[in-house]
Amino acid sequence: MKNILIISSSPRRNGSSKLLCNQFKKGAEGKGHHVDMICIMHQNIVFAEHVMDV
């Protein structure tokens, strides 16, 4: 069994990319793999302009 992460960035909620991701997920889960899927277009991701030195 493998752990699979699907990252979708399509801006359309029910577009063809989402359909493709769902079908891939269904097939992988059918083979016994653990699959997580995230849609980054719905996440609050900000650009880091600087990084602090540790």
Secondary structure, 3 states (H helix, E strand, C coil): CCEEEEEECCCCCCCHHHHHHHHHHHHHHHCCCEEEEEEHHHCCCCCCCCCCCC
